[in-house]
Amino acid sequence: MKTLSANKKVWNHLYQKGNFMNYPAERLIKCLHHYSLNLTGKKVLDLGCGSGGNLIYLAQSGALVYGCDLSPTAVKITEKRLKQLKLTGRVNVPKDKLPYKSNFFDLVISWETLYYADSQALPIITDEISRILKPKGKILFTMIRPDDQLVKFSRKINPLTYCVGSQSKTQKGAIIYVLPNKKAIIPLFNQFNLLDVGYYQAELKGLISSQWTIFGEKK
């Protein structure tokens, strides 16, 4: 798929240049505690694990961790970091389907990554997530909101799809899928019972990050 291929190039280039975070997302940690998600002994997939910041936190919290990312460089970085910290985890680059058994995971997390797929890829990805989740298995996702700074740096390709422009120093050329409101979220994730849909905003150095947060369980 063209969008995933384009984003793979952008992110692989970023990781090759060393542009990645070493620490977990603070908001993710807050959400895990807010929803009382006990990670001990649970099989957890970080979909779009990047350089492993969130994955390492999950492993240190007692989860049995798995990670996948489109960027081979990111996967190598994560594997190296897990080894250095003497943590166990399986990380790989997915192909057409997620390389996991059906009804396998207790929780699938996709934090600030899922919107780098488009309207064609997202239904396939969410179907795969539903397949690999155990019955009543949980999801914790984010999707980018229209008021996020990255959207303001982008040009509209179609009503929900944007291409990041040169104002972004790191993500030029990336394709993002933007959900305008809560109503647009429900049909996109119809394989799950959505238990809570909210959003968060954060400002750092004058740049605004704005994301929908989606918590649910497999139907």
C-alpha positions, -999 to +999 in steps of 0.1 A: +000+000+000+014+034-011+008+052+023+025+025+044+054+024+019+058+061+020+057+062+058+081+033+061+107+054+042+102+085+063+104+067+096+133+044+086+153+076+076+145+092+110+157+062+130+188+059+109+196+095+118+191+088+155+159+108+158+140+088+184+128+090+220+144+068+247+115+071+272+079+060+273+049+083+266+037+099+299+001+100+287+002+063+279+014+055+314-014+076+328-040+058+307-027+024+317-032+033+354-065+051+347-081+021+331-066-002+358-048-024+333-028-050+352+002-059+330+018-086+351+020-118+330-002-104+303+007-107+266+009-072+252+016-061+216+030-026+209+019-020+174+043+006+159+068+001+187+094+025+172+126+026+192+111+007+221+104+034+248+069+022+255+078-015+250+106-013+276+082+003+301+056-025+295+083-052+300+095-035+332+059-035+344+058-073+341+042-078+307+052-104+282+060-080+254+059-082+216+065-053+193+063-047+156+072-017+134+074-009+097+109+004+101+136-024+101+160+002+117+135+008+146+132-030+152+170-033+154+172-004+179+145-019+201+161-053+201+194-038+211+179-018+239+160-048+253+192-068+253+212-041+270+185-039+298+183-077+300+146-077+291+128-103+271+107-093+241+100-103+205+102-076+179+097-079+142+087-061+109+051-071+099+042-080+064+007-084+049-007-098+082+004-096+118+026-126+125+008-138+156-017-166+164-054-158+167-068-151+202-032-146+215-029-111+232-045-096+263-038-061+252-028-043+219-014-008+222-009+015+192+003+049+206+006+078+182+012+054+153-021+040+139-029+072+119+001+066+096-021+041+078-049+052+054-085+044+048-076+013+029-050-001+053-068+007+086-097-017+082-072-045+074-051-036+104-081-034+128-094-067+115-060-082+122-059-067+157-093-082+164-081-116+152-050-117+175-068-105+206-083-129+231-120-126+237-126-094+258-089-085+251-083-048+254-071-021+229-055+013+237-050+035+207-046+071+197-055+088+165-044+123+155-069+152+158-073+181+134-058+207+158-025+188+161+005+208+149+015+181+124-018+186+106-012+223+104+021+215+087+004+194+061-015+197+029-048+179+024-049+151-001-085+141+005-110+150+032-093+128+059-057+123+045-028+148+047+008+149+035+032+164+060+051+194+046+085+209+049+076+229+081+080+196+099+117+191+104+114+154+109+083+140+092+083+157+058+065+134+032+047+113+058+010+105+052-014+109+081-051+099+085-070+125+105-104+118+123-124+150+127-147+140+155-159+111+178-185+101+152-158+092+128-141+069+153-170+045+159-173+029+124-135+026+120-133+004+151-165-015+148-148-048+158-145-035+193-168-023+221-155+012+227-154+017+265-140+052+264-131+078+238-114+109+249-086+132+238-055+149+252-035+180+243+000+189+252+022+219+242+059+218+241+080+246+227+050+262+212+040+230+193+006+214+201+001+176+202-036+166+201-047+130+200-079+110+204-076+083+229-095+051+223-100+024+249-120-007+241-123-045+241-129-072+215-165-080+209 
